[in-house]
Amino acid sequence: MSQPLSGLLHHERPIFAYGHPGRSGASLPACDVPAVDLQALWPAALLRDQPPALPEVSEPQVVRHYTRLSQWNMSIDTAMYPLGSCTMKYNPRIADLAAGLPAFADLHPYQPEEQLQGALLLLHELEQMLKALGGFSRVTLQPAAGAHGELCGLMMIRAYHADRGQARRKVLIPDTAHGTNPATCTLNGFTALELPTSAERGVLEPETVRAALDDEVAALMITNPNTLGLFETHIVEIAEMVHRAGGLVYMDGANFNAVMGKFRPGDIGVDAMHFNLHKTFATPHGGGGPGAGPVGVSAALEPFLPIPTVERVGERLRLDYDRPRSIGRLRSFWGNFLVLLRAWVYLREHGAEGLSRVSELAVLNANYLRVQLRALLHVPHPQHCMHEVVASDRDLRPLGLSTVDLAKRLIDYGFHPPTVYFPLVVPGALMVEPTETEAPETLDAFVAALAAIVEEAHSSPDLLRSAPHLAGVGRLDEARAARKPRLRYRPDPDPETP
Amino acid sequence: MRDLPHTEQQISAMLQAIGVPDLEALFDVIPEAARFRGTLDLPPALSEPELRRELQRLGRRNTVSSTLGRGASGATGGALGNQREADDEGPLPFIGAGLPRHAIPAAVDSLAARGEFATAYTPYQAEVSQGTLAAIFEFQTIVCELFGSDYANASMYDGASAAAEALLMARRLTGRPRALISAGIHPEYLQTCRSYLSGLGDDVALESLPSNAAGATDLDGLQARLARDVACVVIQTPSFFGVLEDLIPLAKAAHDHCALLVALCTEPLALGLLQAPGRAGADIVVGEGLGLAGPPSCGGPGVGLFGASGAKALRQLPGRLVGETVDVHGRTGYVLTLSTREQHIRRAKATSNICTNHGLIALRFTIHLALLGPQGLRRLAQLNLAKAVYAQRAIAALPGFAMRFPAPFFNEFAVRVPGGDAAALVAYASDQHGVVPGVALGAFDERERATLLVGISDLHRRQDIDRLVAALREASR
């Protein structure tokens, strides 16, 4: 048996592989009540016939395994993570402390309302703050994510039209939209109609909307700023047009980090918008959730808010389940409470001026990157951007290289890659969102890394093609994963090691 | 602001590089009609010490176990520097109702709090996300094992949305519109399913199934309602009332009509003792895992568990999946896979609009189950059952109290209270005794005004249960 050398580049197997039959990392109290005979209590048909094959490991093994796994992750805490449209900014530690407080974490939502007054007050205060930021008449805190917020918003829009005896079936969506937008339409029985954005200007033109509007249109779904990092300059005119045709306007708030204190969607006729708390208000992304996607609404949609809402009556707060025109429920309980708590902390720490400053610096950082990137890569919209800038692999393609090669090579320079191949309107897109919490010198280092990679693309393209070289694993075979799906651990029938 | 690194000097230099005079000019692209010129009506900014005080102010208005029995002005807990006197603590509320409470080992908290896990994002770039991906792969395996399912996804928002997605998946798999739903389903899950299906036209019907005297789904009633347009039968076990369902005959009946059986479990700990729903014939199994992942957290974030079996199921699963593969050197690694089901690829034709999972809570669930192992899981389940039986026998012996349904149950049971007003009993016991004895079910169903749902946990000591029984005895006099 030769011993492989791994140093700090340890290779960790699934936790199941470290087990031994009979081992357990549990610490359970002795039973302080009379023992019961399961066979006597339950009919035989209910009894489990084989125990689940869970890991059989000690606590130190568990701690070492997951600590090692964590070291295989790039994260905001370890590197710049300029993932466009995701707003990967620093997550304040005071919010971690808040989310761990027993005074909140130990509460069960079905305790008597008198025992929940602090939690309900916090939700009420959060709703007030989000209302102020977006210019809305109410905000529901229920949705668990941005896409869940979209679902909520479109349900309310559907209810609004049904309430007026209209069965409008179409939703207009620009071609720069996130995939969740059309998927949400389908779930609501709507047909998504894709609107082309101007190739030159990257925004939705009023003529395009006008041509698509009719009495079948329930809503326009628009992301603003959009996924090209551009502000939809015709938003006011377009919103008016949609309203005149009897439709409503839904705004995807994924990129709200760019406009806090500068633009309030509710003021210009947006009827519903989801806030992504994990983006704009810095609740940690958790390796892909949980986040939260509260939805702000105009007065027109208020009757249709999901249940429950939090209502303040004098000094007392109560949950209101009795809303006859409500779209109903979207989930259990009241929302992703501990995520909402973190967002409350972020908003209370920053205040009005701080939030405006956040947007100013987010846009400053993105534009600073934009002007540097123009010299290195093709930037389809080089004039101005908001929170993110989109480049493409147009100039790399003649060298036989593509976006993915550039992205993987960035890993070797210590940066998480940007969002790749999105938005779809830019072939080979690279979507870079630095956020406000990256220092200018970090942006310079990022640009220097890109410059070095572009240089390598000409001098030694294979370095890019075979990247990453310094990630613990090399480039992974995604095609094979899909062709031969292995979606759970199975013990190796003939292990190589005894 | 401490999170903003820019110095004034750097800002000037950057503005110059961009070629704009000041920060305001960066927003000139916003048309004047859309430009907000006012001041946001937000409370003043707070420093960290002030934030802590403010959190304390709000926390003091809540009542948690450490403050029960001492009025509503107790401590907010250790993290803010308050001493908690363990002996003085009232018992944890006797509430499960879809959100059971269990002891969570400290290792779960410390590992899941690692920034490398918590501050990463969706593992789109597999080579720098192997930690998240490997953990999800383990999570999928554990869910498959617990549920007895062939496949499990990377998790959903919560149990209720997972149940709704299961209905949608059953419609896709069968091409049929209707769903028959047991009367024992959590009422909030039923409401969620209704909302999710509301947009799919008039052909959608959710029909409630009758229960038998034991509080379980009535087999004859199911047989009578099964027809060629039924996509699935949805059964919760343990039910909202705590009743254990025998899935085997229900699954057979559904399958005889080419319908699917969807099993729902809001207390996966029961599966330490209870037959895996997949092995009892369930085609899709969904549930809520928060009880084994963390404290009740006011109800969220939780973690929706989603398993399914059968060759056709894989391509119809909603949400994310992680698969094993190899890298260019032949080493094992993990990637997000089969994404052609998902919204970012398929857009309007996706299996779901979900774009995320509840990765961090799924990680907590995974770590806890890894610590327990099969033996720990069984012992923890036995502990819950023994304590629940102890409580149930004592309460059923109280004058005027009666079991709403006969056994079998796991760690939760419904009782009818004397006087017929469970809500008043809860209020009285909470105020006078510092004991929250359960959930009054009248809030969910007017016909169940007299019913109290009592949830018992491994965290309830014998003296806590004795205190509950004493409070109920006194309160019902």
Chai-1 contact restraints between the chains, C-beta under 6 A:
chainA,res_idxA,chainB,res_idxB,connection_type,confidence,min_distance_angstrom,max_distance_angstrom,comment,restraint_id
A,P14,B,E138,contact,1.0,0.0,6.0,A-B,restraint_1
A,I15,B,E138,contact,1.0,0.0,6.0,A-B,restraint_2
A,I15,B,A370,contact,1.0,0.0,6.0,A-B,restraint_3
A,S24,B,G373,contact,1.0,0.0,6.0,A-B,restraint_4
A,S24,B,Q375,contact,1.0,0.0,6.0,A-B,restraint_5
A,S24,B,G376,contact,1.0,0.0,6.0,A-B,restraint_6
A,G25,B,L371,contact,1.0,0.0,6.0,A-B,restraint_7
A,A26,B,L372,contact,1.0,0.0,6.0,A-B,restraint_8
A,A26,B,G376,contact,1.0,0.0,6.0,A-B,restraint_9
A,L28,B,R379,contact,1.0,0.0,6.0,A-B,restraint_10
A,L28,B,L380,contact,1.0,0.0,6.0,A-B,restraint_11
A,C31,B,L383,contact,1.0,0.0,6.0,A-B,restraint_12
A,C31,B,A386,contact,1.0,0.0,6.0,A-B,restraint_13
A,D32,B,R462,contact,1.0,0.0,6.0,A-B,restraint_14
A,V33,B,A386,contact,1.0,0.0,6.0,A-B,restraint_15
A,V33,B,K387,contact,1.0,0.0,6.0,A-B,restraint_16
A,V33,B,Y390,contact,1.0,0.0,6.0,A-B,restraint_17
A,V33,B,R462,contact,1.0,0.0,6.0,A-B,restraint_18
A,A35,B,A386,contact,1.0,0.0,6.0,A-B,restraint_19
A,V36,B,A386,contact,1.0,0.0,6.0,A-B,restraint_20
A,V36,B,V389,contact,1.0,0.0,6.0,A-B,restraint_21
A,L41,B,P408,contact,1.0,0.0,6.0,A-B,restraint_22
A,W42,B,P408,contact,1.0,0.0,6.0,A-B,restraint_23
A,A45,B,D246,contact,1.0,0.0,6.0,A-B,restraint_24
A,A45,B,I248,contact,1.0,0.0,6.0,A-B,restraint_25
A,L46,B,L244,contact,1.0,0.0,6.0,A-B,restraint_26
A,L46,B,L274,contact,1.0,0.0,6.0,A-B,restraint_27
A,L46,B,Q275,contact,1.0,0.0,6.0,A-B,restraint_28
A,R48,B,L273,contact,1.0,0.0,6.0,A-B,restraint_29
A,R48,B,L274,contact,1.0,0.0,6.0,A-B,restraint_30
A,R48,B,Q275,contact,1.0,0.0,6.0,A-B,restraint_31
A,P51,B,P374,contact,1.0,0.0,6.0,A-B,restraint_32
A,P52,B,E145,contact,1.0,0.0,6.0,A-B,restraint_33
A,P52,B,L146,contact,1.0,0.0,6.0,A-B,restraint_34
A,P52,B,P374,contact,1.0,0.0,6.0,A-B,restraint_35
A,A53,B,E145,contact,1.0,0.0,6.0,A-B,restraint_36
A,L54,B,L369,contact,1.0,0.0,6.0,A-B,restraint_37
A,L54,B,G373,contact,1.0,0.0,6.0,A-B,restraint_38
A,L54,B,P374,contact,1.0,0.0,6.0,A-B,restraint_39
A,P55,B,A370,contact,1.0,0.0,6.0,A-B,restraint_40
A,E56,B,G373,contact,1.0,0.0,6.0,A-B,restraint_41
A,E59,B,A107,contact,1.0,0.0,6.0,A-B,restraint_42
A,V62,B,A370,contact,1.0,0.0,6.0,A-B,restraint_43
A,V62,B,L371,contact,1.0,0.0,6.0,A-B,restraint_44
A,V63,B,A107,contact,1.0,0.0,6.0,A-B,restraint_45
A,Y66,B,L111,contact,1.0,0.0,6.0,A-B,restraint_46
A,L69,B,G131,contact,1.0,0.0,6.0,A-B,restraint_47
A,L69,B,A134,contact,1.0,0.0,6.0,A-B,restraint_48
A,L69,B,A135,contact,1.0,0.0,6.0,A-B,restraint_49
A,S70,B,R114,contact,1.0,0.0,6.0,A-B,restraint_50
A,S70,B,E116,contact,1.0,0.0,6.0,A-B,restraint_51
A,S70,B,F117,contact,1.0,0.0,6.0,A-B,restraint_52
A,S70,B,G131,contact,1.0,0.0,6.0,A-B,restraint_53
A,W72,B,Q130,contact,1.0,0.0,6.0,A-B,restraint_54
A,W72,B,G131,contact,1.0,0.0,6.0,A-B,restraint_55
A,N73,B,E116,contact,1.0,0.0,6.0,A-B,restraint_56
A,N73,B,A120,contact,1.0,0.0,6.0,A-B,restraint_57
A,N73,B,S129,contact,1.0,0.0,6.0,A-B,restraint_58
A,N73,B,G131,contact,1.0,0.0,6.0,A-B,restraint_59
A,N73,B,T132,contact,1.0,0.0,6.0,A-B,restraint_60
A,M74,B,V128,contact,1.0,0.0,6.0,A-B,restraint_61
A,S75,B,G115,contact,1.0,0.0,6.0,A-B,restraint_62
A,S75,B,E116,contact,1.0,0.0,6.0,A-B,restraint_63
A,S75,B,T119,contact,1.0,0.0,6.0,A-B,restraint_64
A,S75,B,A120,contact,1.0,0.0,6.0,A-B,restraint_65
A,I76,B,T119,contact,1.0,0.0,6.0,A-B,restraint_66
A,D77,B,G115,contact,1.0,0.0,6.0,A-B,restraint_67
A,D77,B,T119,contact,1.0,0.0,6.0,A-B,restraint_68
A,C86,B,Y121,contact,1.0,0.0,6.0,A-B,restraint_69
A,Y90,B,D3,contact,1.0,0.0,6.0,A-B,restraint_70
A,N91,B,T119,contact,1.0,0.0,6.0,A-B,restraint_71
A,I94,B,E48,contact,1.0,0.0,6.0,A-B,restraint_72
A,I94,B,L51,contact,1.0,0.0,6.0,A-B,restraint_73
A,L97,B,A79,contact,1.0,0.0,6.0,A-B,restraint_74
A,A98,B,L55,contact,1.0,0.0,6.0,A-B,restraint_75
A,G100,B,A79,contact,1.0,0.0,6.0,A-B,restraint_76
A,L101,B,G59,contact,1.0,0.0,6.0,A-B,restraint_77
A,L101,B,G77,contact,1.0,0.0,6.0,A-B,restraint_78
A,L101,B,A79,contact,1.0,0.0,6.0,A-B,restraint_79
A,P102,B,V64,contact,1.0,0.0,6.0,A-B,restraint_80
A,P102,B,G77,contact,1.0,0.0,6.0,A-B,restraint_81
A,A103,B,G59,contact,1.0,0.0,6.0,A-B,restraint_82
A,A103,B,N62,contact,1.0,0.0,6.0,A-B,restraint_83
A,A103,B,V64,contact,1.0,0.0,6.0,A-B,restraint_84
A,A103,B,T76,contact,1.0,0.0,6.0,A-B,restraint_85
A,A103,B,G77,contact,1.0,0.0,6.0,A-B,restraint_86
A,A105,B,P295,contact,1.0,0.0,6.0,A-B,restraint_87
A,A105,B,S297,contact,1.0,0.0,6.0,A-B,restraint_88
A,D106,B,V64,contact,1.0,0.0,6.0,A-B,restraint_89
A,D106,B,P295,contact,1.0,0.0,6.0,A-B,restraint_90
A,L107,B,N62,contact,1.0,0.0,6.0,A-B,restraint_91
A,L107,B,C298,contact,1.0,0.0,6.0,A-B,restraint_92
A,H108,B,P93,contact,1.0,0.0,6.0,A-B,restraint_93
A,H108,B,I95,contact,1.0,0.0,6.0,A-B,restraint_94
A,H108,B,P296,contact,1.0,0.0,6.0,A-B,restraint_95
A,P109,B,C298,contact,1.0,0.0,6.0,A-B,restraint_96
A,P109,B,G299,contact,1.0,0.0,6.0,A-B,restraint_97
A,Y110,B,I95,contact,1.0,0.0,6.0,A-B,restraint_98
A,Y110,B,A97,contact,1.0,0.0,6.0,A-B,restraint_99
A,Y110,B,V439,contact,1.0,0.0,6.0,A-B,restraint_100
A,Q111,B,P93,contact,1.0,0.0,6.0,A-B,restraint_101
A,Q111,B,V436,contact,1.0,0.0,6.0,A-B,restraint_102
A,P112,B,S430,contact,1.0,0.0,6.0,A-B,restraint_103
A,Q115,B,T63,contact,1.0,0.0,6.0,A-B,restraint_104
A,Q117,B,R61,contact,1.0,0.0,6.0,A-B,restraint_105
A,G118,B,L58,contact,1.0,0.0,6.0,A-B,restraint_106
A,G118,B,G59,contact,1.0,0.0,6.0,A-B,restraint_107
A,G118,B,R61,contact,1.0,0.0,6.0,A-B,restraint_108
A,G118,B,N62,contact,1.0,0.0,6.0,A-B,restraint_109
A,A119,B,N62,contact,1.0,0.0,6.0,A-B,restraint_110
A,A119,B,C298,contact,1.0,0.0,6.0,A-B,restraint_111
A,L121,B,L58,contact,1.0,0.0,6.0,A-B,restraint_112
A,L122,B,L58,contact,1.0,0.0,6.0,A-B,restraint_113
A,M129,B,L42,contact,1.0,0.0,6.0,A-B,restraint_114
A,A132,B,L40,contact,1.0,0.0,6.0,A-B,restraint_115
A,A132,B,D41,contact,1.0,0.0,6.0,A-B,restraint_116
A,A132,B,L42,contact,1.0,0.0,6.0,A-B,restraint_117
A,A144,B,Y157,contact,1.0,0.0,6.0,A-B,restraint_118
A,A145,B,T356,contact,1.0,0.0,6.0,A-B,restraint_119
A,A147,B,N353,contact,1.0,0.0,6.0,A-B,restraint_120
A,A147,B,I354,contact,1.0,0.0,6.0,A-B,restraint_121
A,A147,B,C355,contact,1.0,0.0,6.0,A-B,restraint_122
A,G179,B,Q343,contact,1.0,0.0,6.0,A-B,restraint_123
A,G179,B,H344,contact,1.0,0.0,6.0,A-B,restraint_124
A,G179,B,R347,contact,1.0,0.0,6.0,A-B,restraint_125
A,T180,B,Q343,contact,1.0,0.0,6.0,A-B,restraint_126
A,T180,B,N353,contact,1.0,0.0,6.0,A-B,restraint_127
A,T180,B,C355,contact,1.0,0.0,6.0,A-B,restraint_128
A,P182,B,R347,contact,1.0,0.0,6.0,A-B,restraint_129
A,P182,B,A348,contact,1.0,0.0,6.0,A-B,restraint_130
A,A183,B,Q343,contact,1.0,0.0,6.0,A-B,restraint_131
A,A183,B,A350,contact,1.0,0.0,6.0,A-B,restraint_132
A,A183,B,N353,contact,1.0,0.0,6.0,A-B,restraint_133
A,T184,B,N353,contact,1.0,0.0,6.0,A-B,restraint_134
A,T186,B,A348,contact,1.0,0.0,6.0,A-B,restraint_135
A,L187,B,N353,contact,1.0,0.0,6.0,A-B,restraint_136
A,N188,B,G199,contact,1.0,0.0,6.0,A-B,restraint_137
A,G189,B,G199,contact,1.0,0.0,6.0,A-B,restraint_138
A,G189,B,L200,contact,1.0,0.0,6.0,A-B,restraint_139
A,G189,B,G201,contact,1.0,0.0,6.0,A-B,restraint_140
A,A192,B,A348,contact,1.0,0.0,6.0,A-B,restraint_141
A,F231,B,V29,contact,1.0,0.0,6.0,A-B,restraint_142
A,F231,B,I30,contact,1.0,0.0,6.0,A-B,restraint_143
A,T233,B,P31,contact,1.0,0.0,6.0,A-B,restraint_144
A,I235,B,A34,contact,1.0,0.0,6.0,A-B,restraint_145
A,V236,B,A33,contact,1.0,0.0,6.0,A-B,restraint_146
A,V236,B,A34,contact,1.0,0.0,6.0,A-B,restraint_147
A,G261,B,L40,contact,1.0,0.0,6.0,A-B,restraint_148
A,K262,B,F27,contact,1.0,0.0,6.0,A-B,restraint_149
A,K262,B,F36,contact,1.0,0.0,6.0,A-B,restraint_150
A,F263,B,I30,contact,1.0,0.0,6.0,A-B,restraint_151
A,F263,B,A34,contact,1.0,0.0,6.0,A-B,restraint_152
A,F263,B,F36,contact,1.0,0.0,6.0,A-B,restraint_153
A,R264,B,F36,contact,1.0,0.0,6.0,A-B,restraint_154
A,I268,B,A34,contact,1.0,0.0,6.0,A-B,restraint_155
A,P284,B,A118,contact,1.0,0.0,6.0,A-B,restraint_156
A,P284,B,T119,contact,1.0,0.0,6.0,A-B,restraint_157
A,H285,B,Y121,contact,1.0,0.0,6.0,A-B,restraint_158
A,G286,B,A118,contact,1.0,0.0,6.0,A-B,restraint_159
A,G286,B,G359,contact,1.0,0.0,6.0,A-B,restraint_160
A,G286,B,L360,contact,1.0,0.0,6.0,A-B,restraint_161
A,G287,B,F117,contact,1.0,0.0,6.0,A-B,restraint_162
A,G287,B,A120,contact,1.0,0.0,6.0,A-B,restraint_163
A,G287,B,T132,contact,1.0,0.0,6.0,A-B,restraint_164
A,G287,B,G359,contact,1.0,0.0,6.0,A-B,restraint_165
A,G288,B,T122,contact,1.0,0.0,6.0,A-B,restraint_166
A,G288,B,T356,contact,1.0,0.0,6.0,A-B,restraint_167
A,G288,B,N357,contact,1.0,0.0,6.0,A-B,restraint_168
A,G288,B,G359,contact,1.0,0.0,6.0,A-B,restraint_169
A,G289,B,T356,contact,1.0,0.0,6.0,A-B,restraint_170
A,G289,B,N357,contact,1.0,0.0,6.0,A-B,restraint_171
A,G289,B,H358,contact,1.0,0.0,6.0,A-B,restraint_172
A,G289,B,G359,contact,1.0,0.0,6.0,A-B,restraint_173
A,P290,B,P301,contact,1.0,0.0,6.0,A-B,restraint_174
A,P290,B,H358,contact,1.0,0.0,6.0,A-B,restraint_175
A,I327,B,S195,contact,1.0,0.0,6.0,A-B,restraint_176
A,G328,B,Q191,contact,1.0,0.0,6.0,A-B,restraint_177
A,G328,B,R194,contact,1.0,0.0,6.0,A-B,restraint_178
A,G328,B,S195,contact,1.0,0.0,6.0,A-B,restraint_179
A,R329,B,E188,contact,1.0,0.0,6.0,A-B,restraint_180
A,R329,B,Q191,contact,1.0,0.0,6.0,A-B,restraint_181
A,R329,B,T192,contact,1.0,0.0,6.0,A-B,restraint_182
A,R329,B,S195,contact,1.0,0.0,6.0,A-B,restraint_183
A,L330,B,S195,contact,1.0,0.0,6.0,A-B,restraint_184
A,R331,B,D158,contact,1.0,0.0,6.0,A-B,restraint_185
A,R331,B,A160,contact,1.0,0.0,6.0,A-B,restraint_186
A,R331,B,S161,contact,1.0,0.0,6.0,A-B,restraint_187
A,R331,B,T192,contact,1.0,0.0,6.0,A-B,restraint_188
A,S332,B,D158,contact,1.0,0.0,6.0,A-B,restraint_189
A,S332,B,A160,contact,1.0,0.0,6.0,A-B,restraint_190
A,S332,B,E188,contact,1.0,0.0,6.0,A-B,restraint_191
A,F333,B,G299,contact,1.0,0.0,6.0,A-B,restraint_192
A,F333,B,G300,contact,1.0,0.0,6.0,A-B,restraint_193
A,W334,B,G299,contact,1.0,0.0,6.0,A-B,restraint_194
A,G335,B,G300,contact,1.0,0.0,6.0,A-B,restraint_195
A,N336,B,G300,contact,1.0,0.0,6.0,A-B,restraint_196
A,N336,B,P301,contact,1.0,0.0,6.0,A-B,restraint_197
A,F337,B,S297,contact,1.0,0.0,6.0,A-B,restraint_198
A,F337,B,C298,contact,1.0,0.0,6.0,A-B,restraint_199
A,F337,B,G299,contact,1.0,0.0,6.0,A-B,restraint_200
A,F337,B,G300,contact,1.0,0.0,6.0,A-B,restraint_201
A,L338,B,S297,contact,1.0,0.0,6.0,A-B,restraint_202
A,V339,B,P301,contact,1.0,0.0,6.0,A-B,restraint_203
A,R348,B,L46,contact,1.0,0.0,6.0,A-B,restraint_204
A,E349,B,L46,contact,1.0,0.0,6.0,A-B,restraint_205
A,H350,B,A45,contact,1.0,0.0,6.0,A-B,restraint_206
A,G351,B,L42,contact,1.0,0.0,6.0,A-B,restraint_207
A,G351,B,P44,contact,1.0,0.0,6.0,A-B,restraint_208
A,G351,B,A45,contact,1.0,0.0,6.0,A-B,restraint_209
A,A352,B,T39,contact,1.0,0.0,6.0,A-B,restraint_210
A,A352,B,L40,contact,1.0,0.0,6.0,A-B,restraint_211
A,A352,B,L42,contact,1.0,0.0,6.0,A-B,restraint_212
A,G354,B,M1,contact,1.0,0.0,6.0,A-B,restraint_213
A,G354,B,A45,contact,1.0,0.0,6.0,A-B,restraint_214
A,E360,B,L23,contact,1.0,0.0,6.0,A-B,restraint_215
A,L361,B,L4,contact,1.0,0.0,6.0,A-B,restraint_216
A,L361,B,H6,contact,1.0,0.0,6.0,A-B,restraint_217
A,V363,B,L26,contact,1.0,0.0,6.0,A-B,restraint_218
A,L364,B,M14,contact,1.0,0.0,6.0,A-B,restraint_219
A,N367,B,I18,contact,1.0,0.0,6.0,A-B,restraint_220
A,Y368,B,M14,contact,1.0,0.0,6.0,A-B,restraint_221
A,V371,B,A17,contact,1.0,0.0,6.0,A-B,restraint_222
A,V371,B,I18,contact,1.0,0.0,6.0,A-B,restraint_223
A,H384,B,V29,contact,1.0,0.0,6.0,A-B,restraint_224
A,I411,B,V128,contact,1.0,0.0,6.0,A-B,restraint_225
A,P417,B,Q125,contact,1.0,0.0,6.0,A-B,restraint_226
A,E436,B,L4,contact,1.0,0.0,6.0,A-B,restraint_227
A,T437,B,D3,contact,1.0,0.0,6.0,A-B,restraint_228
A,A439,B,P5,contact,1.0,0.0,6.0,A-B,restraint_229
A,P440,B,Q10,contact,1.0,0.0,6.0,A-B,restraint_230
A,P468,B,E127,contact,1.0,0.0,6.0,A-B,restraint_231
A,A471,B,E127,contact,1.0,0.0,6.0,A-B,restraint_232
A,A471,B,V128,contact,1.0,0.0,6.0,A-B,restraint_233
A,V473,B,E127,contact,1.0,0.0,6.0,A-B,restraint_234
A,V473,B,D327,contact,1.0,0.0,6.0,A-B,restraint_235
A,V473,B,R331,contact,1.0,0.0,6.0,A-B,restraint_236
A,V473,B,G333,contact,1.0,0.0,6.0,A-B,restraint_237
A,G474,B,D327,contact,1.0,0.0,6.0,A-B,restraint_238
A,G474,B,V328,contact,1.0,0.0,6.0,A-B,restraint_239
A,G474,B,H329,contact,1.0,0.0,6.0,A-B,restraint_240
A,R475,B,V328,contact,1.0,0.0,6.0,A-B,restraint_241
A,L476,B,A126,contact,1.0,0.0,6.0,A-B,restraint_242
A,L476,B,T325,contact,1.0,0.0,6.0,A-B,restraint_243
A,L476,B,D327,contact,1.0,0.0,6.0,A-B,restraint_244
A,L476,B,G333,contact,1.0,0.0,6.0,A-B,restraint_245
A,L476,B,V335,contact,1.0,0.0,6.0,A-B,restraint_246
A,D477,B,T325,contact,1.0,0.0,6.0,A-B,restraint_247
A,D477,B,V326,contact,1.0,0.0,6.0,A-B,restraint_248
A,E478,B,V335,contact,1.0,0.0,6.0,A-B,restraint_249
A,R480,B,T325,contact,1.0,0.0,6.0,A-B,restraint_250
A,A481,B,G323,contact,1.0,0.0,6.0,A-B,restraint_251
A,A481,B,T325,contact,1.0,0.0,6.0,A-B,restraint_252
A,A481,B,V335,contact,1.0,0.0,6.0,A-B,restraint_253
A,A481,B,T337,contact,1.0,0.0,6.0,A-B,restraint_254
A,A482,B,T337,contact,1.0,0.0,6.0,A-B,restraint_255
A,A482,B,L338,contact,1.0,0.0,6.0,A-B,restraint_256
A,P485,B,G323,contact,1.0,0.0,6.0,A-B,restraint_257
A,R486,B,G323,contact,1.0,0.0,6.0,A-B,restraint_258
A,R486,B,E324,contact,1.0,0.0,6.0,A-B,restraint_259
A,L487,B,Q140,contact,1.0,0.0,6.0,A-B,restraint_260
A,L487,B,Y151,contact,1.0,0.0,6.0,A-B,restraint_261
A,L487,B,L321,contact,1.0,0.0,6.0,A-B,restraint_262
A,L487,B,G323,contact,1.0,0.0,6.0,A-B,restraint_263
A,R488,B,Q140,contact,1.0,0.0,6.0,A-B,restraint_264
A,R488,B,T141,contact,1.0,0.0,6.0,A-B,restraint_265
A,R488,B,C144,contact,1.0,0.0,6.0,A-B,restraint_266
A,Y489,B,T141,contact,1.0,0.0,6.0,A-B,restraint_267
